[in-house]
Every structure is written in structure tokens, then in C-alpha cells.
Amino acid sequence: KIIMSLKCYIGPEQNLLAVTKDHAKRLLIENPIITNTELLSIKNLDQRGWKTEVIDITFDVSPDSTENLKQSLDLICQQAEQAIVNGSSLIVLSDRASNQNRAAISSLMACSTIHHHLVNIAQRTQIGIVLETGEAREVHHFCTLFGYGADAINPYLAYQALIQARNEGYIQHSHQHRGPENRIPLTDEKSVIDAYRQALVKGILKIMGKMGISTLQSYKGAQIFEALGLDKEVIEKCFRGTASRISGIGFSVLEEEIVRRHHLAWAQTKLTDSQV
């Protein structure tokens, strides 16, 4: 923790060859795992010419829908490109709109596709990418998201699950803060969220340390991964440059899996509601 840092400046970058005072106009994120309050502040950002645009990363899976996964990825790329034209400094990729008829695109797939699209058109440095996702839960999820271009992540569903677990008595212990002599009881929602974020930070630092990377700024977008079981078409569109020696499923199977899990989850939700 002494020699490593997750602190990052995000947002539009200026020309490296002509340093001006505008280079300092960036948003400092102390912890890239942001809280709901911090996300709300980012969504409503209106200072010094900065504004944020929210992009929905869900698609229609109702029986009469004509939308598909690949078309939806193309659409969100166009929306990200348009956000830059509109003068936005940040985009928030959100799957909050998921409902019975709309399924969430994989946050990793959505983030990486937009990241590579903006790199291809030489616009990636003009905007920051923030994720509002219910998918990210474990350290590995966050590391892959950062590795494929995310600047900050709000795991709202993980937060809500932890809060519910504490309220129902499943979380009763305290967590350690700066040594065993300083144990903080998890007495409220904030302490539970803080403990979770601290655990994620430790996990991310540990992975970065194993790779010999000291700062999150160097880890972001580095995509130091290898893909297993993805078709070449998916790699080229969503994870370009990633090593993939074992081919596999394409967009049709990925979409089928997303839709299957979505319908299964809503079927279970209906059953639970009826039982209550």
C-alpha cells in the first residue's frame, strides 16, 4: 500500500505535447469502487463545462423484439461516440433499466466494446467510462473491467445484497482497520459497504502486485488476459488484441445464454412473489 496506488484521474485528456493549465482539469477518484452517492454526483455533474451522459446497456428480449446482442453493442458504441460530440466528459454505462422485457448486456462486453471502438476512432482520451452494474461482485470481475477500459465502477447490486444480509442478521462480525487493535463493528449500512470496498481494494492491489504493476492507471486498459472459448468474431469486436488460442462460442450462443438466465431469474422472481 506504500508503493502502490488505486488513485486515478479520469475524464478528457489534453495533448501531451503541449502542456497547458487545461491539463489539470480532470476528476480525481481516490477509490475506483465508487459508492451510490458518488455515482449520483457523477451522473449530475455540471461544473466547469463537465457533464455526464448515461447509456443504457440493456436490450429488449420480449417475444416480439427484433433487437439482438450484436446490434445492441453497435448502438451503445454510437451513443458513446455521440456523447463526445455532445461535449460530455463522462459516460455512465448502466444496466439499471433491466426488467422483465430488458436483459442486461454483459458489463465486461459492453465496456470493452466501447473502449475499443473509441480507441479505433482516436477518441478514447476524450471521455471517461464509469460503470453502474449489478454484475460485478468479485475481485476478478473488477480487475477484468479495469483491464478492459473502465475508469470507475459502482456495484450497486452487491451493495444492496450486503445491506440486506446485515439487516437480516447474516453479517454480525466486525472488520479490521489498520491493525487488529482497531476493529470496527459493522453496525450500519455504511460500515458494511466500507468493509466490502476495503476488501476489494486489497484484492485488486494483490493481483496488481503479482503482475508487477504499481498503479491502477497502468493497469487500466492493459487487457493482460487470455480468452478461453470465445469465437474470433467476438474477440475482434469486443476484446481486440486479447490472446485467444482456443476458439469457441459466438454472439448467437452468448445472446442465448443471456436471455436464458434473464428469463430464469424473472420466473423465479414471479414464483417468490406469489409465494409471499
C-alpha positions as CSV (number, residue, x, y, z in Angstrom):
1,K,0.0,0.0,0.0
2,I,3.0,2.3,0.4
3,I,4.3,1.9,-3.1
4,M,1.0,1.2,-4.9
5,S,-2.0,3.3,-5.7
6,L,-5.5,3.0,-7.0
7,K,-5.9,6.8,-7.1
8,C,-6.7,7.9,-10.7
9,Y,-7.6,11.0,-12.7
10,I,-10.4,10.3,-15.1
11,G,-12.1,12.3,-17.9
12,P,-10.9,14.0,-21.1
13,E,-7.1,14.2,-21.6
14,Q,-5.3,17.0,-23.4
15,N,-2.4,17.0,-25.9
16,L,0.7,15.6,-24.2
17,L,2.9,17.6,-26.5
18,A,1.5,21.0,-25.5
19,V,1.1,21.3,-21.7
20,T,-1.4,23.9,-20.6
21,K,-3.4,24.7,-17.5
22,D,-6.3,22.7,-19.0
23,H,-4.3,19.5,-18.4
24,A,-5.3,19.9,-14.7
25,K,-9.0,19.8,-15.4
26,R,-9.6,16.1,-14.6
27,L,-11.6,14.3,-11.9
28,L,-9.7,12.7,-9.1
29,I,-11.0,9.3,-8.0
30,E,-9.4,8.1,-4.7
31,N,-11.1,4.7,-4.8
32,P,-12.3,3.4,-8.2
33,I,-15.0,1.3,-6.5
34,I,-17.5,4.2,-6.1
35,T,-20.5,4.4,-3.7
36,N,-24.0,5.1,-4.8
37,T,-23.7,8.7,-3.6
38,E,-20.5,9.3,-5.6
39,L,-22.2,7.8,-8.7
40,L,-25.2,10.1,-8.2
41,S,-22.8,13.1,-8.0
42,I,-21.1,11.9,-11.3
43,K,-24.4,11.5,-13.0
44,N,-25.5,15.0,-12.1
45,L,-22.1,16.6,-12.8
46,D,-22.4,20.2,-14.0
47,Q,-19.2,22.0,-13.3
48,R,-16.5,23.7,-15.3
49,G,-18.2,22.6,-18.5
50,W,-18.2,19.0,-17.5
51,K,-21.4,16.9,-18.0
52,T,-22.2,13.2,-17.9
53,E,-24.3,11.1,-20.2
54,V,-25.9,7.8,-19.1
55,I,-26.0,5.0,-21.7
56,D,-28.4,2.1,-21.2
57,I,-26.7,-1.3,-21.7
58,T,-29.8,-3.4,-21.8
59,F,-31.7,-4.8,-24.8
60,D,-35.2,-5.9,-25.5
61,V,-35.7,-9.7,-25.1
62,S,-39.6,-9.7,-25.3
63,P,-41.1,-12.3,-27.6
64,D,-41.8,-9.8,-30.4
65,S,-38.5,-8.0,-30.1
66,T,-36.2,-7.6,-33.2
67,E,-33.2,-6.5,-31.1
68,N,-30.2,-8.7,-30.7
69,L,-26.9,-8.6,-28.8
70,K,-24.6,-7.6,-31.7
71,Q,-26.9,-4.8,-32.8
72,S,-27.2,-3.5,-29.2
73,L,-23.4,-3.4,-28.9
74,D,-23.3,-1.3,-32.2
75,L,-25.9,1.0,-30.8
76,I,-24.2,1.7,-27.5
77,C,-20.9,2.4,-29.4
78,Q,-22.8,5.0,-31.5
79,Q,-24.2,6.5,-28.3
80,A,-20.8,6.8,-26.7
81,E,-19.4,8.4,-29.9
82,Q,-22.3,10.9,-29.9
83,A,-21.7,11.7,-26.2
84,I,-18.3,13.0,-27.1
85,V,-19.8,15.1,-30.0
86,N,-22.3,16.5,-27.4
87,G,-19.5,17.6,-25.2
88,S,-19.9,15.1,-22.4
89,S,-16.8,14.4,-20.3
90,L,-18.0,11.1,-18.8
91,I,-20.4,8.4,-19.8
92,V,-22.1,6.0,-17.3
93,L,-22.8,2.6,-18.7
94,S,-25.9,1.4,-16.7
95,D,-27.9,-1.8,-16.5
96,R,-30.3,-0.4,-14.0
97,A,-33.1,-0.4,-16.7
98,S,-33.1,-4.2,-16.7
99,N,-36.7,-5.5,-16.2
100,Q,-38.9,-8.4,-17.3
101,N,-38.5,-7.4,-21.0
102,R,-35.0,-6.0,-21.0
103,A,-31.9,-8.0,-20.3
104,A,-28.5,-6.6,-19.3
105,I,-25.6,-6.9,-21.7
106,S,-22.5,-8.3,-20.0
107,S,-20.9,-5.3,-18.4
108,L,-17.4,-6.5,-19.5
109,M,-18.5,-6.9,-23.1
110,A,-20.2,-3.5,-23.2
111,C,-17.3,-1.7,-21.5
112,S,-14.6,-3.3,-23.7
113,T,-16.5,-2.9,-26.9
114,I,-17.0,0.8,-26.3
115,H,-13.4,1.2,-25.1
116,H,-12.0,-0.4,-28.3
117,H,-14.5,1.4,-30.6
118,L,-13.3,4.8,-29.2
119,V,-9.7,3.7,-29.5
120,N,-10.3,2.8,-33.2
121,I,-11.7,6.3,-33.9
122,A,-9.0,8.0,-31.8
123,Q,-11.5,9.4,-29.3
124,R,-10.8,7.3,-26.2
125,T,-8.9,10.0,-24.3
126,Q,-11.8,12.4,-24.8
127,I,-14.2,10.7,-22.3
128,G,-14.2,8.7,-19.1
129,I,-16.1,5.4,-18.7
130,V,-18.0,4.7,-15.5
131,L,-20.0,1.5,-14.9
132,E,-23.2,1.1,-12.9
133,T,-23.6,-2.6,-12.9
134,G,-25.3,-5.3,-10.9
135,E,-22.9,-7.9,-12.4
136,A,-19.6,-7.1,-10.7
137,R,-19.2,-8.8,-7.4
138,E,-15.8,-10.4,-7.0
139,V,-12.3,-9.1,-7.2
140,H,-11.7,-10.8,-10.6
141,H,-14.8,-9.1,-12.0
142,F,-13.4,-5.6,-11.1
143,C,-9.9,-6.4,-12.4
144,T,-11.2,-7.5,-15.8
145,L,-13.4,-4.5,-16.1
146,F,-10.5,-2.2,-15.3
147,G,-8.3,-4.1,-17.6
148,Y,-10.7,-3.5,-20.5
149,G,-11.2,0.2,-20.0
150,A,-13.4,1.0,-17.0
151,D,-12.4,4.1,-15.1
152,A,-14.7,3.6,-12.1
153,I,-17.3,1.0,-11.1
154,N,-20.4,1.1,-8.9
155,P,-21.5,-2.4,-8.0
156,Y,-25.0,-1.4,-6.8
157,L,-26.4,-4.9,-6.5
158,A,-23.5,-6.2,-4.4
159,Y,-24.0,-3.2,-2.1
160,Q,-27.8,-3.9,-1.8
161,A,-27.2,-7.6,-1.1
162,L,-24.7,-6.8,1.7
163,I,-27.1,-4.3,3.2
164,Q,-30.0,-6.8,3.1
165,A,-27.7,-9.5,4.6
166,R,-26.8,-7.2,7.5
167,N,-30.4,-6.2,8.1
168,E,-31.4,-9.9,8.2
169,G,-28.6,-10.7,10.7
170,Y,-26.3,-12.7,8.4
171,I,-23.5,-10.2,8.9
172,Q,-22.7,-9.7,12.5
173,H,-18.9,-9.6,12.9
174,S,-16.6,-6.5,12.8
175,H,-13.8,-5.8,10.3
176,Q,-10.2,-4.9,10.8
177,H,-9.0,-1.4,10.0
178,R,-5.2,-0.7,10.2
179,G,-4.3,-3.4,12.6
180,P,-6.1,-5.9,14.9
181,E,-6.3,-3.3,17.7
182,N,-8.7,-1.2,15.5
183,R,-11.7,-3.4,14.8
184,I,-14.8,-1.6,13.6
185,P,-18.2,-3.1,14.3
186,L,-20.5,-3.4,11.2
187,T,-23.3,-1.5,12.9
188,D,-24.8,0.3,10.0
189,E,-25.1,0.2,6.2
190,K,-22.1,2.5,5.6
191,S,-19.7,0.3,7.6
192,V,-20.7,-2.8,5.7
193,I,-20.1,-1.0,2.3
194,D,-16.8,0.4,3.6
195,A,-15.6,-3.1,4.6
196,Y,-16.6,-4.5,1.2
197,R,-14.8,-1.7,-0.7
198,Q,-11.7,-2.2,1.5
199,A,-11.7,-5.9,0.8
200,L,-11.9,-5.2,-3.0
201,V,-9.1,-2.7,-2.8
202,K,-6.8,-5.2,-1.1
203,G,-7.7,-7.9,-3.6
204,I,-7.1,-5.6,-6.6
205,L,-3.7,-4.5,-5.1
206,K,-2.7,-8.1,-4.6
207,I,-3.4,-9.0,-8.2
208,M,-1.7,-5.9,-9.5
209,G,1.3,-6.7,-7.2
210,K,1.6,-10.2,-8.7
211,M,1.7,-8.7,-12.2
212,G,4.4,-6.2,-11.1
213,I,2.1,-3.2,-11.8
214,S,2.1,-0.4,-9.2
215,T,-0.7,1.9,-10.2
216,L,-4.2,1.4,-11.4
217,Q,-3.5,4.0,-14.2
218,S,-1.1,1.5,-15.7
219,Y,-3.5,-1.5,-15.2
220,K,-6.5,0.2,-16.9
221,G,-7.0,-0.8,-20.5
222,A,-3.9,-3.1,-20.4
223,Q,-6.0,-6.2,-21.0
224,I,-3.3,-8.6,-19.7
225,F,-5.6,-11.6,-20.1
226,E,-6.1,-14.6,-22.3
227,A,-9.6,-15.5,-23.6
228,L,-10.8,-19.1,-23.5
229,G,-13.8,-20.4,-25.5
230,L,-14.7,-17.2,-27.5
231,D,-15.1,-17.1,-31.2
232,K,-12.8,-14.9,-33.3
233,E,-15.6,-12.6,-34.2
234,V,-16.3,-11.9,-30.6
235,I,-12.6,-11.3,-29.8
236,E,-12.3,-8.9,-32.8
237,K,-15.3,-6.9,-31.9
238,C,-15.3,-6.8,-28.1
239,F,-11.8,-7.8,-26.9
240,R,-9.4,-6.9,-29.7
241,G,-5.8,-7.7,-29.1
242,T,-6.6,-10.4,-26.5
243,A,-4.8,-13.7,-27.0
244,S,-7.2,-16.5,-27.8
245,R,-5.7,-19.8,-28.7
246,I,-8.8,-21.8,-28.0
247,S,-11.8,-20.7,-30.1
248,G,-15.4,-21.3,-29.0
249,I,-18.9,-19.7,-28.9
250,G,-20.0,-16.7,-30.9
251,F,-22.6,-13.9,-30.4
252,S,-25.6,-16.2,-31.0
253,V,-24.7,-18.5,-28.1
254,L,-23.8,-15.6,-25.8
255,E,-27.1,-13.9,-26.5
256,E,-29.0,-17.2,-25.9
257,E,-27.2,-17.6,-22.6
258,I,-28.0,-14.0,-21.5
259,V,-31.7,-14.4,-22.5
260,R,-31.9,-17.9,-20.8
261,R,-30.5,-16.6,-17.5
262,H,-32.7,-13.5,-17.7
263,H,-35.9,-15.4,-18.2
264,L,-34.9,-17.9,-15.5
265,A,-34.3,-15.1,-13.0
266,W,-37.7,-13.5,-13.7
267,A,-39.5,-16.8,-13.5
268,Q,-38.0,-17.3,-10.0
269,T,-38.9,-13.8,-9.0
270,K,-42.6,-14.3,-10.0
271,L,-42.6,-17.6,-8.0
272,T,-41.2,-15.9,-4.9
273,D,-43.8,-13.0,-5.2
274,S,-46.7,-15.5,-5.5
275,Q,-45.5,-17.5,-2.5
276,V,-45.3,-14.3,-0.4
